[in-house]
Amino acid sequence: MSTPVRRTALGALAALGAVAAHDLVQKKHAVLRNFPVVGHARYLVERLGPELRQYVVASNDEERPFSRDQRRFVYASAKMENAYVGFGTDNDVERTVGYPVVRHRTFPEQPMGVMPHDGDDVHLPGAKVLGGPRGRRYAFRPASLVNISGMSFGSLSGPALEAMNRGAHAVGAWHNTGEGGLSRHHQHGGDLVFQVGTAYFACRDDQGRFDLDALADLVAANPVVAIEIKLSQGAKPGLGGMLPGAKVNHEIAEARGIEVGQDCASPARHTAFHDVDSMLDLVERIADRTGLPVGIKSAVGDLHFWDELVAAMADGTRGVDFVTVDGGEGGTGAAPMLFSDSVAYPFRLAFSEVRRRFDEAGIADRVTFIGSGKLGIPENALVALALGVDLINVGREAMLAVGCIQAQKCHTDHCPTGVATQKVRYTRGLDPTDKSVRVANYVRSLRRDLSKVASAVGVPHPALITTDDLDVLEGDRRRTGLGELYGYAPGGGRLGDALTDDLRRLMADGGPRADGGPSRTEVTAPAG
């Protein structure tokens, strides 16, 4: 053995000996004291467990929050690769309870092409005019059925948000800012939905109170097309948030309207209103001042709130322009496990409870319904549309499109792909120009697949798919209609006749172009 090799070997043995000595005398970890050196393997496996399970241990349809098959769809779509699968489904259709199945038509009226990328250029506008029923000055029809959900700067990195904004612009989708204010990373061509959270970032006074003048000035200076008041979100409904001061750098402070290095708290509740009545007053004040459609976003727990909202809107004098329902399985924000696992209903139950109330009051056509919470997966989006969703918001799926590998380190500031961190060490690896193309590709692919399913059931637009077109299976033993399962009355969840006819005419004309343009088109639809 040569001298350099001998020295290296002796150095390695000495290092192992030092580790072993430390392990034997320390009292914090019993495993290391009983099994010096080799006990460290246990902690290494624990740390790498999520990555090992998703690539080595878990089956294609087992991993959560997103299975390998679901991630594969997003990744392949984002790269414009063939997302087809061969040799049949590997889902356990025979035993799964709650498995949705589409009742396709034998003779569809408008069959689409069968090649993997046929329909990539399909244009799918929103089913309704946002703000039209209430006569907002800047009411518009969304040019894209699929849009980017709210994810804040601070939670996500600047390059990730820039990629999403550029990608949204390329496909005519809008980009929700999240509650963390409006930063330079949001300003790369894409239209914005500005989210007003409980801390009123970017629209607050020196005491942290809501400031309508500040909101109006922000809207006038930026490409904001709608305003969303966030009541709660799927990741942590009823729970505020905290961004430690150590993470509040100059950029984040500027976007949020706070001091550098200051702990950044988001309270659990709003202070600008305290009940449904005062909330609707604020909605109308904001809409009158800005001219924009104004809506709310909420996870669903207390159903009395929705009863009160529907009752308050019934006479038509006041109302929200849109309702974004976030499922309890959603989660771009970090939260205690109890909140993440057990607070708020999952999307399908949550949305059906809300939509059914608007249907029963006869005012569903006055409101645009937006769904979020794992709806960027075609199967989930399809069920949501059949239940009565008008638009789909994608959050974590957009993160996957820009490179997220589901490492589940979002709350640690050590996201290895630079998506959910502010550390330059990681964000330097994320090229927003390249990733924006992937976001655009993913949105196009999702719209394409939804359009193909709509064609299979004989309608020109996915929003015209109804609960009559889907069954839910209890394994291979029983089927239940989607509407029956969720307690819909006949015709529940559907567009009214006037809106249906208008959407059919719009699609017969080829639909408005979305690629490379704004997220809104000229208002031509009836108020509803």
N, C-alpha and C positions, 0 to 999 in steps of 0.2 A: 504494500500500500504506500503510495507516494505521500510525501510530507504534507502537501496542501489538502489531500483527501483525508489524511489522518487528523489534521487540525479541524477540518470541517466536522468530521464525525465526533471528535471529542467535544467540540463546541455544542453540537446538537444534543449530546448526552448530558452535558452540563446544564443546558437549558431545561431539558426534561427533568433532570434531578431537582432543579430549582422549583419548577412547577409542582413536582411531587411533594417537595418539602412544604411548600406553601399550602397545598391542598390538605396535607395531613394535620396541620396546626390550625387552619381556619375553622370557624364554627358556624358559618352562615349556611353552608350547603352540606347536608349529610351525604349526599351522593358523592361529592368530591372527596370528602373525608374518608369514606369507605372504599372508594375506587379512584385513587389519585390518578391524574393524567387522563385515563380512559373515560372517566366520568364526564369530561368536557364534551365528548361526542354526543351525549344526551342533550345538552343544551344547544349544540350545533344543529342537531336534527329538529329540535323544537323550533328553533329560529327559522330554519329553512322549510318547515313543515308545509305551509301553504303552497310554496313553489313545487316541492316534491310531490305532494298529493295531486296537484292539477296536471302535472306532466307525466307522472309515473304510476300513481296508485288509482286515482279516480277513473271511472268509466266515462265515456263520451257524454253521457247525459246526467251525470251525478253531481259534479262540482257546483258549488254555490258561491257567490250570488249568480254567476253566469257559468253555465256548463261549458265543457270544451267544444261541443257542437255549436253552441250559441256564439262563443268567442270566435270560432272558426268562420262562422257566417260573416261576422263583422270584419274580421281581418281580410278574408278573401274579397269581400265587397269593396273594402277600402282600397285594395290593390288592383281592383278590376280583374281579379282572377275568377275562374269558374267555381261558383259556390254550389254546384250540383253535388249530390251524393249518389253513390252507387250501391247496388245489391240490397236495396230496401231499407226501411227505417230500422234503427236499433233501439227505438223507444219501446218500452214494455206495454204495448197497446192492449194486450190481453188482460192485464191486471191493474192498470192505472185507473184510479178514480179521478174524474174531473178532466178527462182528456177531450179537447175540442176537435170536432170533425166537421169539415165543410160539406154541405149538401150541394155538390156541383150539378149543373144542368147537363143533360144529355145533348141538347142542341143549343148551345149558347149563341146569342145573337151576334156578338162581336169577338170571335176568337182571336187571340194574339199569337205572335210567332213563338216557335218552340225553341229557338236557339238561346243559349244562356244569356246573351246580352241584347236580345230583342226587347225593345221597350225601355232601354236605358235613357232615352230622351223623352219619355212620356212626361206630360205636364199635368200635374194634379193640384188644382187650386183648392183652397178651403171651401167647405160646403156652404158657408154663410158669409155675409158681409159683416165684418167686425165693427160694431158701433152703429150700423145702419138702422136697426129698429129704434134706437133712442136718438137718432138724428145728430150724431156727433159730427162736428165740422170736418174732421179728417177721417171719417169712416172709410174703410177699404176692405176689399176681398183679399185675404192672404193668397199669395201666388203659389205657396207650397203647402201641401198637406202635412209635411214633416218639417219640424223646426228644432232649433237648439235650445235646450232647457236652461234654467237659471243655475249658474255656477260662478261663484264670486272670485274676483281677483284677490288673492291672499290665500284662498283655499286652493285654487288652481294657479299655475305659473303664468307669467306673461306670455311666453312663447306658445303655450297650449291654447290660451284664449285668442291670441292672434291667429293661430291656425284655424280655430273654429270660426272666427269672424270672417276670415278670408274665404273659407270653405262655404259658409252660409251665403256670402255674396255671390259666389260662383254658381249656386243653384237656386238663387232667389228665395232663400229661407231667411227667417229672422233669427236673431241671436239674443237670448235673454241674458241680461247683465248679472243676474244674481243680486243679492242684497248688499254686496260689498262696494257699491259705487260704480262709477263709470271711469275707466282708465284709458290711457292711450292704446292699450292692447285691444280694446273693443272697437277701435276706430280704423278699420282697414277695409271699408267698403260695405260691410254688412249692416242692414237695418237692425235697430235695437228695440227690444222691449225692456223698459227700465223698471226694475223691481224695487219697490219701497218696502223695506223691512222694518222691524220694530225699533232699530236704532237710527233709522232715517239717514243713513250714510249718503252724503252728497246732496241732501236736501234738508239739512238741519241747521238750527241757529247755534249760537255759542253755548247754550245750555243743553244742547242735544235734543231740542224739541223740533217737531215737524215744522218746516218753513215752506209754505206754498210759493212764495216769491222765488226762493232758491230753486225749487223744482221747475217752475216755469222758465227760469233763466237757463237751466241745464237742458231742458227739452228744446228750447229755441236754438241752442248752440250745437246740437248733436242730432244725428239721424234717428231719433226716437219715434216709433210709430204707434206705441201703446204703452200703458202704464199698468203694472201688476202690483197690487198690494198683497204682500205675503203674510198670511195669518199663521201658517205653520207649514212644515214640510215633512215628507215621509220619514226622513232619517231620524228626526227628533221632535215630533209634535209636542207642543206644550212645554218645550225646554229651550231656554236661551242658549247663547253661544259665547265663547270667549277666545279672542286672539291675543295671546300674551304680548306685552309691550316689546319684548325682545325681538318679535317677528315683525313689528310695525315699522318698516323702513320708510324712507321718504316717499317712494311711489305709492305704497299702500296708504300712507297718511294723507297724501294729496287726493287720492281717489275717494277716500271715505270722509274727508273733511274733519280729520282729527289730528292730534299732535303726534309727532314722531316719538316712538318709544313708549307711548301711552297704552295701557291695557285697553283692549277694544271689546267691550261687552255688547251683546245683543240681548235685550231683555226678552222674557218669555211672552210679554203682551205689549200691545200698542198703547201709547199714551194719548194719541190724537183722537181716539174714539174709544168707547167702552161698551157698546152694544150694537145690535143690528141697525137701529134707527140712526145713531150718530155715525156709524160707518157709511151708510148710504148717503147721509148728508155730505160727508167728506168726499165720497166718490163723485157726487154731482158738482161739488166745488172744484175739484181737480179737472173734471171734464169740461166744465164751463170755462175755466181759465186757460187750459191748454188746447181744447178742441179735440183731444185724443180719446180713443176708446180706453176705458178704465175697467179693470177686472180684479178678481181676487184669486189667490192660490191658497189651497188648504188641504191638509190631510183630513180624514174623516173619522171623528170619534163621536162627539155629542151630536145626535141627530136633531135635537131641539133647535140648534142654531139654524139648520137648513129649513126646518118648518117655519121658523120666524122670518128667514130671508125670503122664502117664497111668498109668505103672507104679505110681507111689506112691499113686494114687487108686484103683487097681483093687480093693483089699480093702474099701473103703468106710469105713475108720476115720478118714481125714482127707480133706479135699478143698476146693477152691474152689467157691463157689456159682455164680459166673458167670465167663465168659472174654470179655473185649472184645478183638477182633482189629482192629488198626489197619493199614490198608494203607499201603505205602510212598509212595503218591501222596497220602496225607493231608498236612495241613500248616497248622495255625493258628499254629504256632510258627516263628520265623525260624531258619534253619540255613545252614551253608556249602553251596554249590551241590552239591558232591560228595555230601554226605549226603542232601540233598533229592532229588537225581536218581538215586543209585545204591546207597543202602544200604537194605536190607529189601525183601522181595517186595511186589509190588502186591497189592491186596486179594484178588482172586479166587483167585490161586495160593496166597497166604498162608492164607486161610481154609480152602480145600479141604484143604491139608496138615494143618491142625490138626483140622478136623472129622473127616477120615477116620481119624485115629488114635483119637479117642474112639469112633467107630462100631465100629472093629475090636475095641476092648476091651470093647464092649457097655455103656459107661457114658455114652453121649451124653445119655440122658434125665435123668441126674442133674444136668446142668449147663445153665444158660441161656447161649446163645451170642449175643453182641452184636457187631454189625459197625459199623465206622466207616471213613471214607475215601472221600469223594465219593458216599456212599450216599443223600444227600438228593435225588438225581436219580432219578425213577421207574424208568428202565431199569436203573440200577445196583442200586437197592434190590431190584428184582424178581429179578435174577440172584442176589444175596446170599441172598434168602429161599429160592430154589430150592436153593441149595447147603447150606442148613440153618441159616441165621441165625434167631434167635427174636425179636430186637429190633434196631431201627435207631437209631443215634445220628447226629445231624446237627450239624456244626460250622460250616464256612465257609458252608454254605447258610443257617444261622441268621444269620450275619453279613450275608449278602446281603439277607436279609429285613429287617434293621434299617437298611439303607441302604448297605452296602459296595458300591463300584463297581469292585472288582478293580483298584485303582490300584497294588497291590503295593508299598505304602510302609509296611507293618505294622512293619518293623524300624527305621524312621527316626523314629518318634514324630511324624510329620507326616501321619497319615491324614486326608485332606480331609473325610471324612464323620463324624469323631469316633468311629469304632467301635474302632480299634486305636491309641489314643493317650491320653495323660493331659493333654494341653495343653488348657486351658480355651478357648483360641481356637477349637479345633475341636469339642470336646465340647459346647459351648453350643448347637450347632446340632442336636443329637440329642435329640428329645423322647421320653423313654422311655414315656410314656403312649400316644402315637400309635403308636410303633414296636412296642409290645407287642401291639397289635391285629394288626399285620402278621405278627409271629411266629406268633401263634395261627392266623391265616388260612392261612399257609403249611403248618403242621403238619396242619391239617384237610384242605387240598387234597392233600397227599401221601398221607394215609391214604385219602382218597376215591379217588384214581386207582389206588392199589394194590388197593383193594377191588373196583374195577370190573374190573381184570385178573383177579383171583381169580374173579370171577363168570364171566368169559369162558372160563375153563378148567374151570369147574364145581365150584368149592369155595367154602365160605362165608368163608374167612379166608386172607389171603395166606401165612401160615406153613404152610398145607397145600399150597401149590404145590411141586412136586417137580422133580427134574432130568429126569423124563420129559416135563415140560410145556414144555421149552425146547430148542431146537437152536441151535448156533452155526455160522454160515455162513463159508465161504471164497468170498466174492463170490457169484456166481450159479452156481458150479460144483459145490459140495459142501456137505453139511450133516453135522454131527456132534452127537450127543446131548450135552447138558451134562454128564451123569454120566460118560459114556465119556471125554469130553475131559479131565476132572479125575480120572480113575482111581477113581471110586466103584464099590463093589460094588453089586449089585442091592439096592435099598432104602436105600442110603446117603444120609445127609442128611435122612432123614424122621423125623417124630415117631413114637414108639412107639404101638401100638394104643390103650392106655389113655389116653394124652394126646390122641390124635386124637379119640377118642370124646368125651372130656370137653370139648374145644374145640368140637366140633360141637354138643354140647348147649348150651354157653354161648352160641354164636352163634344157635342156634335160639330162645333166650329173648331175643334182642335185644342181647346183650352188656352188660357193665357200663357205666354212664354214665361218661364221662370229662370232659366239658366242665364247667368251673367247679368241679371237685372235686379230691380228692387223687389222687396218682399211683399209688395202691395200692387194692386191693379185698380183701374177705374171702377167705381161703383156702378153696377148695372142691375144688381139683383133687387127684388122687392124687399121691403122692410121685414116681412115675415109675419 
